[in-house]
Amino acid sequence: MKPLLLLALTTPLFAADCAELAKLALPNAKITLAQAVPAGAFTPPGGRPIPNLPAFCRVAATLAPTSDSDIRLEVWLPLKWNSNFLGLGNGGFAGTIGYGPLADSIRQGFAAASTDTGHIASPEATWALNHPEKIIDFGHRAIHLMTVQAKALATAHYGTAPRKSYFSSCSNGGRQALMEVQRYPTDYDGVIAGAPANAWTTLMTTAAKNMQATGRDLAAYIPAAKLPAIQAAALTACDQLDGVKDGVLENPAQCRFDPASLRCAGPETNECLTAPQVESLRTLYAGLRSAQGKPLFPGYSPSGEAEPGGWGPWITGPAPEKSALYGFSTNFFRYLVHSDPQWDYKTFDVTRDLAAAQKLAPALDATNPDLKAFHARGGKLILYHGWCDAAIPAQNAIDYYQAVVKKMGAKRAATFVRLFMAPGVQHCGGGVGPSNFGQAGAPQGDAASNIASALVRWVEQGTVPEPIIAAKPGRTRPLCAYPKVARYKGTGSTDEAANFACTAP
């Protein structure tokens, strides 16, 4: 009977303790909810029930660092705490609280927090129109304040501060991760930045330029029906460069696929490209250039064009002006840059519009390679990027990593920064290559195959993460710390990671 009595006593004490957090005074914050949630299913606002949750304390708050700020956040504090804190990021233009990731976090014992970054999601970024403070909240302030206030709530609730703090996210969340490392180096001990959109202003400018190149003249538009032919031609040209013909390019940067090889010799079909389409494809591979021809931002890698989650949804769309990057770039320039809902991508001018976009760089870009403060506090940073990412060119992650190495020095950078390039992987996951390596969720399981667990082990035990084993049904492959690549040893199945070694390119 004693265990039952203990259980009966634990829940009321926990509930009272949680409710007391409503009285906690936090700077520029209003706690709107502090309630104990029993173990089982929980239904978040406007969502579906989330099953199999442990008992936790749910705290909701609104932050107002400026008169035009309205930052919503939730902090979930599990009854059985592992003494660590996990900050959660946002994709796209944010605008929602991540209840699924919060649930995943507390299942693993982490105290966790998520924020909408100061606005409610909508199909358009109208929240930013003539609201410069909301742009700053979205850019970096909301995630930082979420972190500070969540740690304060955890400390008040548990009676002790989190032992270690981690942040892991992808895409815009990867940008948020690097913003934390660069601007607020004391917030986190370990950070994972996946497919980071850290060069936000040039990324969006590149997207606008690509949409203009493929959409202003409909003769230059590449329909999704032609993507299989493009991918097949790229693989024919380059698949054997890594020594294994498996539909995956280990290092697409070595591929010299010429789009002109697809030019139609007769009537146009889905197996060939017209002359204007060849030039569009070259533009997509080449990236953004200035009016004088200077490279400003990298282009997309060949070989994953036709895969689900590839160029179809992101670049071509089902029709002109229907792709995700059309939506992102036009919303960015209409509502954040020019404050003009009538701005038309067909009038895009690289000199004028990039200069206008980069006025927002102090709020949105996380490209500073000087990580001395983060290194000095003992922080560890892992970057990863799928080589076949159709949203954010993979070379961008390499460019940032190399800038850090140059700024910090190779020897020092090697003590706290790692980059893993994932062959055949699309935006944050998916694709023809092995794409599951623990990047989506709280740390759990074997550090050899879970990048989040590898980060925790690196921070807490000093074990350098290399390699990380990625998997998909029927295939595993090592992800090597850049610039190393996985090379087939020459014997055994090419679907087994054990038969590959990480070597210099």
N, C-alpha and C positions, 0 to 999 in steps of 0.2 A: 504493500500500500504506500510505502514511502515515495517511490518514484512518481506515483500518480499525484500524491500530495504536492510534491515539488513542482510538477507540471502545472497544477492548478494555481499555485502561488506565483509562478513565473509570469504567466500571461497578464494578470492584472497589474503587477508591478511594472512590466514593460509598457503597458498601455498608459499608465499614469505618467511614466517617465517621458514617453513620446508626447503626450498632450502638453507637458510643461514647456516644450520647445516653442509653442505658440507665443510664449511670453518673452522669448529671447529678443533682445534689442540688437539689430544689425544695422550698419551704416547704409542709409539710403535704400532700406529694404522694408517690405511689409510681408510678414508671414501670414498667408491666407488659409493655411491648413496644416494641422499636425495631428495625425491620427494613426493609431496602431491598426495594422492590417493582419488578420490571422492567416495562418498557413492555408494554402489551397489555391483557388482561382481568384483572380482579381480582374475587374473590368475597368479599363481606363476610360477617361472621358471621350465619348464618341467612338470608342473602339470595341473590339471583340474581347471576350474573356481570355485572359492569359492564365493557363493552367500551371499547376505544380510549382507554386511559389512558396518559399519559406516565410515565416512570420517576419514582418518588417514594419518599420516606422516610416510613414510617408509624409514628407514635408513639401508643401508648395509655397512659393514666395514670388513676389514681384519686386524687381529692382528698378530704381529710378535715379541713376547717376546724374542725369540732366533733366530739365523740364520737359524734354521731348522724348525721353526714354520710357519704355514700358517692356522690360525684360522679364519674361516668365521663366521660372525654373522649377524643377522638382529634384529633391534629394531623397533617395531611398536608403534606409539604414537597417540592414538585416539584424535580427535578434542574435544570430550566430555570426559574429564578425571575424574576418581574418586579419583585422588590424590595418588593412590597406584601403586606399581610396582610388577609384577609377573615374576619370573624367571622360565624358562622351561627346563626340563631335556631331556635325551636321553635314549632309550632302547638299548640293545645289545652292539655292538662295536661302536655305534653312527654313525657319518659320514653323517648325513643329518640335515638340518634345518627344524624344525617342523612348517610348514605353517598352518596346521590345528589348532594346539593349539594356535598359534599366533592369528588366526582369532577368535577363541573362547574367547580368553582373551580380545581383544579389544571390542568385542560385550558386554562384561560386564564392560567396562570402564577402564580396567587396561592398563597401559603402560607395554609392555612385550618384552622379548628378548629370542632368541633361537640361538644356535651355533652348528656347526658340530663337535666341539671339536678338530679341527685341521687336519681333513682328510676327503676324500670323500668315502662314503660307497662302498663296493664291496663284492662279495661273500666270499672273503678270507681277512684275516687281514694282507695282504702283506704290507700295509702302515707302519706297525710297524717294519718290518725287518730292523735291523741295524739303527733304528731311535729312540734312547733313549729319545730325547727331545719330540718327538711326543707322546711317551708313557706317559710322564709326562703331556703333554697338555691334553691327553685323561683322564688321571687319576684324575686330579683336577684343573690344572692351567687354562684351557679354560673356565670352568664354572665360576670360580672366576673373571677372567678378563672380561668375558661377563657381569657379574653383575656390576662391577665397571664402565665399559665404558657405559653401558646402563643407569645407574643412572646419569652419567655425561651428557649424551645426553638428558635425560628427564629434568634435571635441566636447561640445556641451552634452551630447547624448551619451557618449561612452565614458566620459571622464578622462579621456586621454586623446592626444592628437593622433592622426593616422601615422603609422610607422613609415610607410612609403606611399608615394602617390604616382599614378600612372595615367597616361592619356593615349588613346589609340583610336584613329579614325582614318577615313579615306576620302579622296577627292577634295571638295571644299573642306572636309574634316582634316585632310592631310595638310591643307593650307593652315587651318586653325592650329594643328599640331606644331608646325614650324613657327607660326606666330608666337605660340607659347614659349618655345625654345629661345627665340630671338629676343622678344620683348619682355617676357616675364620668366626669366630662367630659374627662379626659385619656386615656381608653382609645382613642377613635377620632377621626379627622380628618373623616370623612364618614359620615353615617348616613341610611339610608332606613327610615322607619317606615310600613309599609303597613297600612291598616285596623286601627289600633292598638286593642287591648283594654286601653288604659291605665287607664281608670276601672273596673278589674276588679270591685271590690266593688259598685258601683252597676249595672254591666252584669249581673252575676249576679243581683242583687236584682230588676232589671227582668225578667229571664228567668223567675224564679220567680213574679213577679206575673202575667206573661203566661200562664204555664202554669196558674196557678190560675184566671185569668179565662176561659180557654178549655177547661179540663179538669175543674174541680170539679163543674160542672153540665154534663152531656153535651149538653144542649140548646144550650149556647153554643159547643160545639166546631165549628170550621170544617173540614170535610173537604177534602183536597187536590183533589177533583173540582170544587170550587167556585172554585178559584183562577183558572182561565182567565176566568171571568165577572168576577171582581174586577179583574183586570189590564185586561181589555177596557174596563170602565167607567171606570177611571182614565185610560186612554189617550184614550178618547172625550172626557173632560172636559178634558184638559190637553195632549194631544200637539201641538197647534198653537200653544201659547204661545211656543215658541222660533222660530216661523216656518217650521219644516220638519216635515211630517207623515211620520215615519219609524219610529214605534214606540219612539222614545227620547226621554225628557225631559231636556233639557239642564240644567234646574235644577228638580228635583222640589219644592224648598222653595216654589216659586211655585204649586204645584198645590193647588187647593181642592176636591178630590174629596170628596163627601159620601156615606158608606157607606149612608145612608138611601135613596139612589136605587136601591139593589138590593133593597129590602125586597119580599118576596113579596106580590103582590096576590091570589094564589089559592093553590092547592096548592104545597107546597115542591118545587122542582126544583134541579138543579145550576146553573141560570141566575139564581137569586135567593137571598136570605138571609132567615132568620127574624129576628124581633125580637131574640132573644138573640144571634144571630150578628152582627147589625148592631152591637150594643154591644161584642162581642168585637173586631170589626174596628176600631172607634173606639179601643179600648184599645191595640191594637197600633200604630196610627198616632200616638196621643197620647203614649206613653212613660210613665215612672214619675212618680207624684205622691205627695206626702205625704198623710197623713190629712186635712190642712187644705187640700189642693188645690194646694200649691206644686210647680212642676215640679222634678224631681230628675234626670231623665235623658231624653234624646230618644227619640222613637219611630221606627218604620221609615218609609221613603219609599215612596210609591205608584209603581206602574208595572212592577215586575219580579217580581210575586208568583208567576206561573206558570212562570217560566223555569227550566230545569234548574239546580240549585244554588241555587234561590230558597227560597220559603217552604215548599215541600213537604218537603224533608229537614230544614230548620232549625226551622220553627215548628209546622206542623201535624203532620208525620210521616204515615206511612201509617195511623196510628190514634192515639187519645189515649194519651199517655204513651210515645210511640215516636219523638219528635223529638230532634234533636241538642241543642237548647236545654233540653229536659226533662232529658236526661242530664247536661249541664254544670251546670245550676242545682241539681238534687237532689244531685249528688255534692259540689258546693261546700258546700252547707249541711249535708249529713250529715257529711262527713269533715273539712272545714277549719274551718267556723264553729262548729257545735254539738257536734261529736264525738259524734254520735248517729246510728248507722246506720238508726234507725227514723224519723227525721224525715220528715214527710209534707208535701209542698207544699200540700196542701189546707188545712193549718192556718196557712199563711203569713200573717203580719201585718207590714205595711210598716214600722210604727214599731219594733216589737220586732226584727224580723229584719234590717232595714237597720242598726240600731245595733249589733247583734251582728257583722254582716259587716264594718262599718267599723273594728272593732277590729283587723282584719287589713290595713287600708289602709297602714300604714307599711311592711309587707312586700310588698304586692301592687300598690298603686296607683302609677302614674307620671303624676301630674296636675300636678306643680309647674311653673308657667309661667316661673319664674325661671331663665333659661338664661345668666346673665351669665358663668359660668365657662367654659361651652362656647364662647360667643362670643369670650371673651378669648383662648382658645387657638387661634382661627381656624377652629373647627369649622363645618361646613355640614350642615344638616338638611333633608331632603325628606320630606314626608308625602304620602300618596295614599290615596284611599278611593273605592271604587265606590259610586255613588249608589244602586244597587239591592241593596246588601249586606243579606242576610237574617239574618246572624249578629250583626253589630255595626252599630247604626244609624249611617248616614253622617254625620249632623249632629254626632255626637260628635267627629269629627276637626276639623270647623269650629269647634266650641266650644273645643277645646284650642288651635287655631291662633290664634283671636281672643284667648284669654287670654294667649298669648305676646306677641302684638302689643301688647296693653294694658300688660303688665308691662314689656316691653323698649322700648316706643316704636316707632311704625310705621317711622320712618326706620332705626333700628338693626336691627329685625327683618328688614327688607327686604334687609339685607346678608348674612344667613346662614340664613334660613328660607323655604321655599316649600311651598305646599300645592296639590296637583292633585286635583280631583274628577273622577271618571271616569263620565260618563253611561252608563246602561244596563249597568253592570258589576256583577257579583255579588261574593261574598266573595273577595277577593284576585285574582280573574280570572273569566273566563267571563261569560255574559250576552248579551243581544241587541246591546249596544253594542260598538264596537271595544275589545277587552280585552287586546290584546297590545302592551305598551310596554316590554318588557325588565325587568318587575318580578320575574320568577321566574328567577333564575339570576345567575351572575357577570357583571360588566360585560363587554360585548363589542359590537362593531359601532358603528354610527353613534349619536353622542350625541343627534342630533335625534329618534331614535325608540327609544332605549334609556335608560330612566331611570337605570339603574345607571351606564352610561357617562357620562351627563350629570352625575351626581354627581362622578365622578372628574375630569371636565373642569373642573367648578366649583371643586373643591378644588385642583387642580394648575395650572389656567390662569386661574382667576378668571372664567370665562364663565358668566353667570347662565343657568340652564336655563329657557327659555320660548320657545315652547311645546314640549310633548312630543307627537310624532305617534303616536297609537294606531291599531292596525289589526286587522281581521278579514277573512276572505275576502270580497272585493268591496267593502270600505269602509275608508276611513281618516278620521280626525277629529282635530283638534288638542285636546289637553288643555291648558287654560289655567291659569295661575297664579291661584289664588283671590285676590280675588273675581271676576276676569274670567271670562267665558263665551264659548263659540264661537258666533258669529253668521254665518249664511249671507250671502254678499255679494250674492246675488240672481241670479247667473248661473253657468252651469256645473253639473256634476253635484253633487248633494248627497251623493254617496258619495266625494268627493275632498276631502281636507283643505285643499288649496290654495284651495278656494272658500269657506273660512271664515276669519274674523278674530277674534282675541281682543279683546273689548271689555268695557266696564263693564256690569254687569247692568242 
